[in-house]
Structures are given as C-alpha cells and as structure tokens.
Amino acid sequence: MKRNKIIQQRVIEFDAVESTNEKAKEMLDENIDEGSVIVAKRQVAGRGRFGRKWHSPPGGLYLSIVLKPLKKNVHLISLLSGLPVVATLREWGVEATLKWPNDLMIEGKKVGGILCEGVHHRNEFYVIVGIGINTSTDLRRFPDDVRLEATSLKREVKKDIDKNDFLSKLLDDYDSFYRRYVACEFVSLIQEYKDRCTTLGKHLTVETARGRVVGMAKDISSQGALLIEETDGKGVEVFEGSPLDAAVIFIVWL
C-alpha cells in the first residue's frame, strides 16, 4: 500500500524571494499545512547560520520545508536534516558528507547548507527547514572568498542537473527521514550522522561565547553536541545554535 506523504503536501514555487525561510513564515498566515514546501529560483537576501549572508544566485536549489514537530528534541532537526540531503546527493554519484553541524560537503568543498528556525505563530509551534544546494550554480557568480571553498553538483558530476528530478528525490528522502524523526529513532539517526560526519577525528579550534576551545573532535552526543577533547584531556561539549555559554561561533581546522 502506498503511504501518504508528510512532506510535499504542497509545493509553492517562486522566481525570486528575499529568502525561502522568510516567505514560509509569511505564508503561515495562510494556514499552510505541515509538509508544505517553498521553492525559489533565487534568493536576494538568503541567510545562513548566525545571520551570515547566503549567496543564492540562479542555478541553485533553494527551498524551505514547514514542519510542526513536538518541541521535545526539536533541536535535533537542525543537526539531522543533513542526512536526507546527503542521501539525495549520493544518488547523483558523489561522496557527499557532513561537516558539523550541518554543512553539506563534497571532497572538502561546500555544496550546500541548512538553516532551521523555530517559529511560534497563533499558539502553534513550527520549524522552518531551509536548504540551499549548489546544484547547477555557476561558481563564478560567488565572491572570491566563497568560490574558493565551494563546489556545485554539476561541477562534480560534469553534467547538467535536472532540478525537478533532484527536488522530487530530496523531498522523498526528507519524508522518509522525518517519519523516523517523529518515531523517535534518534539513536540510529545520530549513528548515521556520525558515519557521514568528517569533523570527527579532526584537530580544530572552536570559538565560543565563553572562549576558545582547542582539541580533537571525538564524538557527537545523543543531544547533537560536538564532544571535544582538549589538549589537557578535558572534555568539552559544544552545542550548535544554542543559548548556552558553549554555543559555537565558528570552527577553524588546525
């Protein structure tokens, strides 16, 4: 029996928006259902984590998914949402991986990223999952500093990417992931994340609100924290997107 999908209940497409996350928030006034998807050909004011500018020229895939999860463990959505995107990228024959917390990487270069935002609206709680992927992006349109660190799926596979095909597969993969999230399969999902995370085993410097942490990334906790062993053997937990004092600001590989 074919199951009913949670994701892609409704796909709404735009030529250009300020950001798909902001457009999704606006459309909450229209009572859009959980699983609705906002897609744009380009964003004129895309944002990444910590409000950083996300360059979104034509040729990329920019979308936001509207979710209504329970608040318990909701912080894990941001970390784990990279799993279905990696699965989709691998369907195109590339060895996609994750850089903690949710950068999408191919051979050490960034091909995409994820920004999740919690929203309270009319006594309801939503999570907007923003996903940006350089599918067929012309890398020459990026600033020099961004272009050096970026890649595109088209560049890696050396052929044009049909964005409709990619989007359809991505939404199917996200639907499968979200069902597992709703079913609280966190142990297996965290293990899958670890298997795809290239941050583990790296020596790094993390700038946090309480100071600099230098050491080796040893593990990912059950709550999604990066566990770092400092040079003196002390263990430190770093949380992404958290108001805690250990909230990460940025990471530099050593």
Secondary structure, 3 states (H helix, E strand, C coil): CCCCCCCCCCEEEEEEECCHHHHHHHHHHHCCCCCCEEEEEEECCCECHHHCECCCCCCCEEEEEEECCCCCCCHHHHHHCHHHHHHHHHHCCCCEEEECCCEEEECCEEEEEEEEEEEEECCEEEEEEEEEECCCCCHHHCCHHHHCCECCHHHHHCCCCCHHHHHHHHHHHHHHHHHHHHCCCHHHHHHHHHHHECCCCCEEEEEECCEEEEEEEEEECCCCCEEEEECCCCEEEECCCCCCCCCEEEEEEC
